[in-house]
């Protein structure tokens, strides 16, 4: 099973922590962010890793190879325009890797192995991890307010209806998309075809709006999820209850360390 880690950005809000290393290699207690992700993926049977790199790609390669669990291989895809684009176009750099079932993850989150195991059992074709207890994480999180969360609600059939930053008032949200998803073979084909179509639609027009993004070049992954939902593709939630952390600020880093220390038995 494959996992694609979208790791091209620097993470300036972490300040000096990313002066010399990409965000995903920032230390969170005993391991880097990426190290925790790889441990969680390995526990769910992932043995093939693809990392999309940009800022300090040479450092990222060395750090990723050092963190690889036994039996897991890694290869790298470069995003040469990482300073000028965002998550969606970063994923587009790895379009060729969408050739079968795969996990997709942001590089600046950590999640316990049980989260990936739950996701592995999702119904497909596209499953998003949604934290129903997301409001608890924002209590006291004053450096990253709730209105920046990629919140979601569900339709009458229990599928994802709206998802993304400012997609709906947080008070109406079912949960928050944590940045971790799974595509089965059909889902990978759907996402790949959508990326191909978007590349043609926005060729030479990257500064035009797309979904909630003011410019296509700055679009988020959730903008793609919303377009697929609007077009009739079923996207399902895999609900969790707080077993993850996003690491965007120094305050977040402290909270992530507390999470891994409190769940240490799950990682052994």
Long-range contacts (C-beta under 8 A, 24 or more apart in sequence): 1-44, 1-45, 1-46, 1-47, 1-48, 1-101, 1-102, 1-103, 2-46, 2-48, 2-49, 2-50, 2-97, 2-100, 2-101, 2-102, 2-103, 3-41, 3-46, 3-48, 3-49, 3-50, 3-102, 3-103, 3-104, 3-105, 4-50, 4-51, 4-52, 4-91, 4-94, 4-97, 4-102, 4-103, 4-104, 4-105, 5-34, 5-37, 5-49, 5-50, 5-51, 5-52, 5-105, 5-107, 6-52, 6-87, 6-90, 6-91, 6-104, 6-105, 6-106, 6-107, 6-221, 7-34, 7-51, 7-52, 7-53, 7-54, 7-60, 7-107, 8-52, 8-53, 8-54, 8-55, 8-79, 8-82, 8-90, 8-93, 9-54, 9-55, 9-82, 9-90, 9-107, 9-108, 10-54, 10-55, 10-56, 11-108, 11-248, 13-143, 13-248, 13-249, 14-247, 14-248, 14-249, 14-250, 14-253, 15-250, 17-250, 17-253, 18-55, 20-56, 20-59, 21-56, 21-59, 21-60, 21-63, 22-53, 22-54, 22-55, 22-56, 22-57, 22-59, 22-60, 22-107, 23-55, 23-107, 23-108, 23-247, 24-60, 24-107, 24-108, 25-59, 25-60, 25-63, 26-247, 26-253, 28-110, 28-247, 28-253, 28-256, 28-257, 28-260, 29-256, 29-257, 29-260, 29-261, 30-260, 31-67, 31-260, 32-63, 32-67, 33-107, 33-108, 33-109, 33-110, 33-247, 33-256, 34-63, 34-64, 34-67, 34-107, 35-67, 36-110, 36-111, 36-260, 36-267, 37-105, 37-107, 37-109, 37-110, 37-111, 38-67, 38-68, 38-69, 38-72, 39-69, 39-113, 39-267, 40-110, 40-111, 40-112, 40-113, 40-115, 40-116, 41-72, 41-103, 41-116, 42-69, 42-71, 42-72, 43-113, 43-116, 43-117, 44-113, 44-116, 44-117, 44-119, 44-120, 45-120, 46-72, 46-103, 46-116, 47-71, 47-72, 47-73, 48-72, 48-73, 49-73, 49-74, 49-75, 50-74, 50-75, 50-76, 50-77, 50-94, 50-97, 51-75, 51-76, 51-77, 51-107, 52-76, 52-77, 52-78, 52-79, 52-90, 52-91, 52-93, 52-94, 53-77, 53-78, 53-79, 54-78, 54-79, 54-80, 54-82, 54-83, 54-90, 55-82, 55-83, 84-217, 85-206, 85-217, 85-218, 86-213, 86-217, 86-218, 86-219, 86-220, 87-219, 87-220, 87-221, 88-213, 88-219, 88-220, 88-221, 88-223, 88-224, 89-216, 89-217, 89-219, 91-195, 91-221, 92-195, 92-198, 92-199, 95-192, 95-195, 95-196, 98-183, 98-188, 98-189, 98-191, 98-192, 98-195, 99-188, 99-192, 100-185, 100-188, 101-182, 101-183, 101-184, 101-185, 101-187, 101-188, 102-182, 102-183, 102-188, 103-180, 103-181, 103-182, 103-183, 104-180, 104-181, 104-182, 104-183, 104-221, 105-179, 105-180, 105-181, 106-179, 106-180, 106-221, 106-246, 108-179, 108-246, 108-247, 108-248, 109-178, 109-179, 109-180, 109-244, 109-245, 109-246, 109-247, 110-244, 110-245, 110-247, 110-256, 110-259, 110-260, 111-178, 111-180, 111-240, 111-243, 111-244, 112-243, 112-244, 112-263, 112-266, 112-267, 113-266, 113-267, 114-243, 114-266, 115-180, 115-240, 115-243, 115-244, 116-180, 118-238, 118-240, 119-180, 119-181, 119-182, 119-238, 120-182, 121-238, 122-182, 122-236, 122-238, 123-236, 124-182, 124-183, 124-184, 124-186, 124-187, 124-236, 125-183, 125-184, 125-186, 125-187, 125-190, 125-233, 125-234, 126-181, 126-182, 126-183, 126-184, 126-187, 126-190, 126-191, 126-225, 126-228, 126-233, 126-234, 126-235, 126-236, 127-181, 127-182, 127-183, 127-187, 127-235, 127-236, 127-237, 127-238, 128-152, 128-160, 128-163, 128-177, 128-180, 128-181, 128-225, 128-235, 128-236, 128-237, 128-238, 129-177, 129-178, 129-179, 129-180, 129-181, 129-237, 129-238, 129-240, 129-244, 130-160, 130-174, 130-175, 130-176, 130-177, 130-178, 130-237, 130-238, 130-239, 130-240, 131-175, 131-176, 131-178, 131-239, 131-240, 131-241, 131-242, 131-244, 132-174, 132-175, 132-239, 132-240, 132-241, 133-175, 133-240, 133-241, 133-242, 134-173, 134-175, 134-176, 134-242, 135-170, 136-242, 137-242, 137-245, 137-255, 141-251, 141-252, 141-255, 142-251, 143-248, 143-249, 143-250, 143-251, 143-252, 144-246, 144-248, 144-249, 144-251, 144-252, 146-170, 149-173, 149-176, 150-176, 150-177, 150-179, 150-220, 150-222, 151-175, 151-176, 151-177, 152-176, 152-177, 152-237, 154-237, 158-236, 158-237, 159-229, 159-234, 159-235, 159-236, 159-237, 160-225, 160-229, 160-235, 160-236, 160-237, 161-229, 162-226, 162-229, 163-222, 163-225, 163-226, 163-229, 163-235, 164-211, 164-212, 164-220, 164-222, 164-223, 164-225, 164-226, 165-212, 165-220, 165-222, 166-212, 167-212, 167-222, 167-226, 174-237, 175-237, 175-239, 177-222, 177-225, 178-240, 178-244, 178-246, 179-221, 179-246, 180-244, 181-221, 182-238, 190-228, 190-233, 191-224, 191-228, 194-224, 194-227, 194-228, 195-224, 198-224
